[in-house]
Amino acid sequence: MIVRTVNPDDIYKIMELEYENFDNPYPPNLINFLYESHRDTFLVVEKDEVVIGFAVGIIQKKEGHILAIAIREDYKKRGVGTFLMKRLLKVYEKKGVNRLKLEVRVSNVAALAMYKNLGFKITNKLKNYYENGEDGFLLRKDII
Ligand SMILES: CC(C)(COP(=O)(O)OP(=O)(O)OC[C@H]1O[C@@H](n2cnc3c(N)ncnc32)[C@H](O)[C@@H]1OP(=O)(O)O)[C@@H](O)C(=O)NCCC(=O)NCCS
């Protein structure tokens, strides 16, 4: 498995992963914007030269905000998400960003398990945060 920053050829695959994994996928123009403006914190993971997942975040006021991570269905629960997230955390660390946040649906047991293992802590509940009225959790992690 290799992790690398995104390149233009990956965009189609990332859109596919978005549509497979999220009820409200990011539109292509948002993915393009993230590619144009936040490339350093937009990573893909490849196996045998095929993209099997991506993770993307931004930096706002010196704080890292992780926006999305998705792993291809047949590679889930094999440590790939954790592997990719650890690499993204390293990128933030190298950039001197030592505070991270993200939001997750309260029902997303897989993501919550992964983030907790990575040291994220729930700090707030976000009422009606998602389009369908579902609550979210705000999670934070300080990189030492
Ligand atoms: C969340 C996601 C990225 C996790 O990726 P993954 O590669 O399957 O995760 P890992 O294999 O690294 O697992 C990390 C931990 O989460 C746990 N986990 C993963 N999937 C789980 C599930 N469905 N139910 C319960 N726990 C789960 C694993 O057991 C592991 O914990 P452990 O080390 O204590 O066993 C993946 O499930 C996914 O793409 N989900 C859809 C998109 C999404 O919800 N993204 C997050 C919101 S932005």
The ligand as a Gaussian input file, in Angstrom:
#p B3LYP/6-31G(d) Opt

LIG

0 1
 C      -14.719000       4.849000       8.561000
 C      -13.810000       4.108000       7.586000
 C      -12.949000       5.139000       6.838000
 C      -12.898000       3.162000       8.400000
 O      -11.946000       2.608000       7.512000
 P      -11.402000       1.114000       7.711000
 O      -10.219000       0.951000       6.842000
 O      -12.511000       0.144000       7.555000
 O      -10.977000       1.183000       9.274000
 P       -9.887000       0.283000      10.008000
 O       -9.832000      -1.068000       9.398000
 O       -8.618000       1.076000      10.080000
 O      -10.551000       0.179000      11.444000
 C      -10.322000       1.106000      12.473000
 C      -11.059000       0.687000      13.721000
 O      -12.454000       0.830000      13.516000
 C      -13.115000      -0.403000      13.735000
 N      -14.171000      -0.559000      12.744000
 C      -14.041000      -0.435000      11.406000
 N      -15.224000      -0.670000      10.820000
 C      -16.101000      -0.945000      11.825000
 C      -17.472000      -1.281000      11.854000
 N      -18.188000      -1.356000      10.724000
 N      -18.064000      -1.484000      13.044000
 C      -17.356000      -1.380000      14.194000
 N      -16.035000      -1.073000      14.234000
 C      -15.426000      -0.868000      13.064000
 C      -12.083000      -1.452000      13.535000
 O      -12.421000      -2.614000      14.239000
 C      -10.847000      -0.798000      14.058000
 O      -10.782000      -0.888000      15.465000
 P       -9.818000      -1.976000      16.164000
 O       -8.431000      -1.634000      15.679000
 O      -10.046000      -1.696000      17.608000
 O      -10.297000      -3.288000      15.679000
 C      -14.606000       3.233000       6.581000
 O      -15.508000       2.419000       7.309000
 C      -15.399000       4.021000       5.554000
 O      -14.909000       4.302000       4.454000
 N      -16.651000       4.380000       5.906000
 C      -17.532000       5.123000       5.006000
 C      -17.174000       6.587000       4.942000
 C      -17.205000       7.226000       6.310000
 O      -18.109000       7.027000       7.098000
 N      -16.186000       8.085000       6.598000
 C      -16.046000       8.746000       7.880000
 C      -16.822000       9.968000       8.000000
 S      -16.051000      11.299000       7.127000

